[in-house]
Amino acid sequence: MSKRVTFKHSRRPSLSRVRGAVMAAGLGTSMVLGAGAAFAAGTAGFPHTAELVGATAADSVAKQAAVQGKAAKIAEQVVAKKAAVVKKAATAKKAAAKKATSWEAPVNHYQLSASFGNDGSRWAHKHSGQDFAVPIGTKVEAVHAGTVVKAGPNGAGDGPAYGNAIVIKHANGTYSQYAHLSRIDVHIGQSVSMGQKIALSGNTGNSSGPHVHFEIRNTPNYGSAINPVMFLHKEGVTV
């Protein structure tokens, strides 16, 4: 009697199964690798997220610094302008104060002619002032700040020998007189400052030629004159 031979299935996977598994694994791997490569390719050439954040923050700080710098510069300019205005006002105030306390000659670019105390046929008494020889129409200025107390023809009340004349009262109690004028540009009661134009020189009254007769007086009237050149010298004015 013959024996039946029974074959048991082997537990080892068949070759086809092994090959299928290997192919599947390879495909999966390829897909995974391909996706990674695609992602890498898509992000190639771009900075990392941290670098992007850092660059944005640095740019923001730079812009803020620029704005703050501009604001500081504007503030400095405003302060400088205010300081310039204050300085200018202080300078003007100082100049005005100095002008109010200083004196000057009645005309510019002159020649001294008859002096105080001179004798001569042109005067009944000794010469009461200082003559400044200048062309007709020369600007005559107030020698010091004050108030006009006389102005007009006939020596403004002091006599026809003076022609057109002006007398100004000053704060120190003295008076300045200007005579032989061709034109008077101020009126009685008017306040004037040193250097202000008050008249034009002329040849009116008892005058032998165009000039300004100038006096310093102790009163507004004729007969109270003192040496005007010496007085101006004491006030720092050289004539």
C-alpha positions in Angstrom: 0.0 0.0 0.0 1.4 3.3 -1.0 1.9 6.3 1.4 0.2 9.7 0.6 2.6 12.5 0.8 1.2 15.8 2.2 3.0 19.0 1.6 2.6 21.8 4.2 2.6 25.4 3.1 5.8 27.2 3.9 5.6 30.2 6.3 8.0 32.1 4.3 6.4 34.7 2.0 6.4 34.0 -1.6 8.9 35.7 -3.9 6.1 37.7 -5.5 4.8 39.0 -2.2 8.3 40.1 -1.3 8.7 41.8 -4.5 5.4 43.6 -4.2 6.2 44.8 -0.7 9.6 46.0 -1.8 8.0 47.9 -4.7 5.4 49.4 -2.5 7.9 50.5 0.1 10.1 52.0 -2.7 7.1 53.9 -4.1 6.2 55.2 -0.7 9.7 56.2 -0.1 9.9 57.9 -3.5 6.7 59.8 -2.8 7.9 60.9 0.6 11.3 62.0 -0.8 9.6 63.6 -3.7 7.3 65.7 -1.5 10.3 66.7 0.7 12.3 67.7 -2.4 9.4 69.7 -3.7 9.0 71.5 -0.4 12.7 72.2 -0.3 12.6 73.4 -3.9 9.6 75.7 -3.2 11.3 77.4 -0.2 14.7 77.6 -1.8 15.9 81.3 -2.1 13.8 82.6 0.8 15.2 83.6 4.2 14.3 81.7 7.3 11.3 82.9 9.3 13.6 84.1 12.1 15.6 86.1 9.6 12.5 87.7 8.3 11.3 88.7 11.7 14.7 90.1 12.6 14.9 92.1 9.4 11.4 93.5 9.9 12.2 94.5 13.5 15.5 96.1 12.4 13.7 98.1 9.7 11.0 99.2 12.2 13.7 100.4 14.7 15.6 102.2 11.9 12.4 104.0 10.8 11.5 105.0 14.4 15.0 106.3 14.9 14.8 108.4 11.7 11.5 109.9 12.8 12.8 110.6 16.3 15.9 112.2 14.8 13.9 114.4 12.5 11.7 115.5 15.4 14.7 116.3 17.5 16.2 118.4 14.7 12.9 120.3 14.3 12.9 120.9 18.0 16.5 122.2 17.9 15.6 124.6 15.1 12.6 125.9 17.0 14.7 126.5 20.1 17.4 128.2 18.0 14.8 130.5 16.4 13.4 131.4 19.8 16.9 132.1 21.1 17.6 134.3 18.0 14.4 136.3 18.6 15.2 136.8 22.3 18.8 137.8 21.4 17.6 140.3 18.8 15.1 141.8 21.1 17.7 142.2 23.9 20.1 143.8 21.4 17.5 146.2 20.2 16.6 147.1 23.8 20.2 147.6 24.7 20.7 149.8 21.6 17.6 151.8 22.4 18.8 152.3 26.0 22.2 153.4 24.8 20.7 155.8 22.3 18.5 157.3 24.9 21.5 158.2 27.1 24.0 159.2 24.4 24.6 162.3 22.2 25.8 163.1 18.7 26.7 166.0 16.5 23.7 167.8 14.7 25.1 167.1 11.2 27.5 164.7 9.4 30.4 165.6 7.1 30.7 169.2 8.2 33.4 171.8 8.7 33.6 173.8 11.9 33.4 177.6 11.3 32.6 180.2 13.9 33.0 178.9 17.4 31.5 179.7 20.8 32.6 183.1 22.2 34.0 184.4 18.9 33.9 188.2 18.3 32.8 189.4 15.0 30.8 192.0 13.1 28.0 189.5 12.4 27.0 189.3 16.1 26.0 192.1 18.5 27.6 190.0 21.3 30.0 187.2 21.3 29.0 184.1 19.3 26.6 182.0 21.4 27.1 178.7 19.6 29.1 176.5 17.3 28.6 176.8 13.5 28.7 173.7 11.3 29.3 174.6 7.7 27.3 172.3 5.4 25.5 172.7 2.0 21.9 173.9 2.0 19.5 170.9 2.4 21.8 168.8 4.6 19.9 166.7 7.1 19.9 168.1 10.6 19.5 165.6 13.5 18.5 165.8 17.1 21.6 165.5 19.2 19.8 163.8 22.0 16.3 162.5 22.8 13.9 165.1 24.0 10.8 167.2 23.4 10.5 170.1 20.9 9.7 173.3 22.8 10.3 175.9 20.0 10.0 175.6 16.3 9.4 178.2 13.6 10.7 181.4 11.9 12.1 184.5 13.6 14.4 182.2 15.6 11.3 180.4 17.0 10.9 183.5 19.2 14.5 184.3 19.8 14.9 186.9 17.1 15.2 187.2 13.3 19.0 186.8 13.4 18.5 183.0 13.9 16.1 182.6 10.9 14.2 179.3 11.1 15.1 177.6 14.3 14.2 174.7 16.7 14.8 174.3 20.4 14.6 170.8 22.1 14.4 170.2 25.8 16.4 167.2 27.2 15.9 165.0 30.3 19.0 166.3 32.0 17.6 169.9 32.0 19.6 171.2 29.1 18.3 172.5 25.7 19.7 172.2 22.2 19.1 174.9 19.6 19.4 174.6 15.7 19.2 177.8 13.6 19.4 179.2 10.0 17.3 176.2 8.8 15.8 176.0 5.3 13.0 173.6 6.4 11.6 172.5 9.8 10.2 169.0 10.0 9.0 168.9 13.7 6.4 170.7 15.8 6.2 172.0 19.3 5.3 169.2 21.8 6.8 166.4 19.6 9.0 163.8 21.1 12.2 163.1 19.2 15.0 160.5 19.5 18.7 160.9 19.1 19.6 160.9 15.4 16.1 161.7 14.2 15.8 164.1 11.3 14.3 167.4 12.5 15.1 169.8 9.7 17.2 170.7 6.7 20.1 173.2 6.9 19.9 176.5 5.2 21.0 180.2 5.1 18.1 182.0 6.7 18.4 184.9 9.2 21.6 186.7 9.8 23.9 184.2 8.0 26.9 184.8 5.8 26.7 181.3 4.2 24.9 178.0 4.5 25.5 176.4 7.9 23.8 175.2 11.1 24.1 177.3 14.2 24.1 175.0 17.2 23.7 175.9 20.8 23.4 174.1 24.2 21.4 176.2 26.7 20.4 176.1 30.3 17.0 177.5 29.4 15.0 177.5 26.2 15.7 181.2 25.6 18.5 183.2 24.1 21.2 184.3 26.6 21.6 181.0 28.5 24.0 179.3 26.1 27.1 177.4 27.3 30.0 176.1 25.2 28.4 173.4 23.0 31.7 171.8 22.0 32.9 171.3 25.5 29.5 170.0 26.5 29.5 167.4 23.7 33.1 166.4 24.6 31.9 165.6 28.1 29.2 163.4 26.6 31.8 161.5 24.5 31.2 163.3 21.2 34.2 164.7 19.3 33.5 167.5 16.9 
